[in-house]
Amino acid sequence: MENNENIYELFGSMVFDDAVMQEMLSPETYAQVTKTKEEGVPLTREVADEVAHAMKDWAMAKGVTHFAHWFQPMTGVTAEKHDSFIAPAGKDKIIMEFSGKELIKSEPDASSFPSGGLRSTFEARGYTAWDPTANAFIKNGILCIPTIFCSYNGMALDKKTPLMRSLETLNTQALRVLHAMGHTEVKRVTTTVGPEQEYFLIDRKVAAKRPDLTYTGRTLIGAMPPKGQELDDHYFGVVKSRISEYMKDLDRELWKLGILAKTKHNEAAPAQHELAPIFSAGNIAADHNQLTMELMKKIAEKHSMKCLLHEKPFAGVNGSGKHDNWSIGTDTGINLLKPGKTPHDNLEFLVFFCGVIQAVDEYQDLLRMTVATAGNDHRLGAAEAPPAIISVFLGDELTEVLESIRDGSDYQNRKREIMETGGVDALPNFTKDTTDRNRTSPFAFTGNKFEFRMPGSSLSVSGPNFILNTAVAEVLSGYADILEKRGDTPLDKAVYALLQAVLKKHFRIIFNGNNYAEEWVVEAEKRGLSNRRSTPEALLALTEEKNLALLEKHHILTREESHSRYEINLDNYSKVINIEALTLLEMIRRSVIPAVDRYICQLSETAVHKKKAAASASCTMEKALIERLSKGVSALYIDTEELETLVHSAKEIEDKQEQASFYCEKVLPMMNDIRKVSDEMETYTPKDLWPFPSYGELLFSIQE
């Protein structure tokens, strides 16, 4: 940020936000828009016309001539089609117009977006519809209007629609519970979300020499360098100046869009970093995270760097996740997941807290499904991510609270322990948190929120959150049924009786230990917890009756919409592995094998020259290397032939589940075999002959 730039004026300067609307809209229209944002009340066409006119005037004052409906199709990235404000006005004249009709609806061609069978090939029409709860913004000189995206028959083709539907059903069921508990002053319940975003930055020129990074976003071959992350010196270390300048520019652009970028630091692996925002409303947080990922890549290019958002761009070092911090609160300012000083007596907290625990247990397969991607399969279960088994970490104090409720025993509130800082008088003592943080847990309670640690770095948080919202809503609807019919039973007795029954059934999901331990896998199986290790296995959750019924009951996804997402995700998985396999074949055949062959020839020539110079000269080293490298090249040739055959076989499989399973069980293992041989060849081949930048050159490409 420039020294003379006012951060207060910068923040939100490219957003058609509340302050702008209050200034540019009539009081009546402003009140209507505010009511829509806060209560979900639909807007009239007249209000939309006035909002559209104000949007256009505001945007044009900033030099904007085009607008776009900004939406999130099932591709995993955002989409937009630009239209100008220009309209004809008599002979050879124009005016600049933007109507409420154009604001509310647009008609992009839907034929090339994934639909999973929701439309026929010839049915190209699709609609984008304005989301008035999210602010319009200016990006790249275009007025962007957040929208949903649906097919001609109204089926959801995007990630925003089910998220917004889930927020509505969660609000409905949470209000029922709160009103049954006497909190009739509460009018709306919303979620807040803060997605922590991990990413890698490497030099663009170095990255451009790697076809695998260009085509797939991850390295398909590469031997480990002498130094990786063993010393833990990169984590929270001093940020290099070039990275620091990038982070400053990123903050600046995010702040202009009203995105509350807060924390930035080096992560565990070399070249890895993290950005964390302040919490915002669930729908807005999802939009903001999509913009954050887009800007990360764009700004990296300006700094001659490449931003990698793949979950595992470098085998052997930490991958990148996106910790989804989720909480729920009321319009009266109460965080329903805040335990308070006496959590055992905080009925509202206990009801919603246990509601989340039950929801995670009953729909653990659906939650696992939401994070299932080809990239995340490489990360889950590794040293930096939880395993594929869903469990909930609570910490000792809250576990004891729930145990006392489950067992009907007395509970003595713990006194907050004072942390003494090593006996140094100058250092202040402070109150110790009531629980540690468990970095191995996939779903951990961290003070006043839950942290879902399984999502991968490139994932939209809409998926995990709409499933979590819906599952919690379903559980709360059951609680509401009970509490609304309690009659003369005192509220506390009714609540404790309800929660006792819940905890007796669902305590199995709570685990405060080391999720990485092999013993936990055995224990989890004994408890009956799900362990779906791969994406093809995990995606089957979207075909199971209880899950289809859940989504249909709460009007989140019809059965057709659920099936379409199952088909799209399977197809995407297979396509990703297919692209990776073809890229690996090209790299090995066109570059690695010729490079190793050249070195074998050089070794042979060296041995011949030695013999000519001295008949008694020993060529042991050359012979040994030639033998080792020749075996390696032969293995690469045989394995690539086999890989090509497997890829052809995979593409012939018509059933998408069978095809994805084949890629997972046959193609990927062969790719790993090829990688193992290639990486060994790299360690013996001279640097000037090896065709690609090494891991060391990539991970340590930014030094200053």
Buried (B, 14 or more C-beta within 10 A) or exposed (E): EEEEEEEEEBBBBBBBBBEBBEEBBEEEBBEBBBEBBEEBEEBEEEBBBBBBBBBBEBBBEEEBBBBBBBBBBBBBEBBBBBBEBEEEEEEEEEEBBBBBEBBBBBEBEBBEBBBBEBBEEEBBEBBBBBBBBBBBBBBEEBBBBBBBBBBBEEBBBBBBBBBBBBBBBBBBBBBBBBBBBEBEEBEBBBBBBBBBBBBBBBBBEBBEEBBBBEBBBBBBBBBBBEEBBEEEEBBEEEBBEBBEBBBBBBBBBBBBBBBBBEEBEBBBBBBBBBBBBEBBBBBBBBBBBBBBBBBBBBBBEEBEBBBBBBBBBBBBBBBBBBBBBBBBBBBEEBBBBBBEEEBBEBBBBBBBBBBBBBBBBBBBBBBBBBBBBBBBBBBBBBEBBBBBBBBBBBBEBBBBBBBBBBEEEEBEEBEEEEEEEEEEEEEEEEEEBBBEEBBBBBBBBBBBBBBBBBBBBBBBBBBBBBBBBBBBBBBBBBBBEBBEEBEEEEEEEBBBBBBBEBBEEBBBBBBBBEBBEEEBBEBBEEBEBBBBBBBBBBBBBBEBEEBBEBBBEBEBBBEBBBBBBBBBBBBBBBEBBBEBBBBBBBBBBEBBBBBBBBBBEBBBEBBEEBEEEEEEEEBEEBEEBBEBBBEBBEBBEEBBEBBBEBBEEBEEBEEBBEBBBBBBEBBBEBBEBBBEBBBBBBEBBEEEEBBBBBBBBBBBBBEE
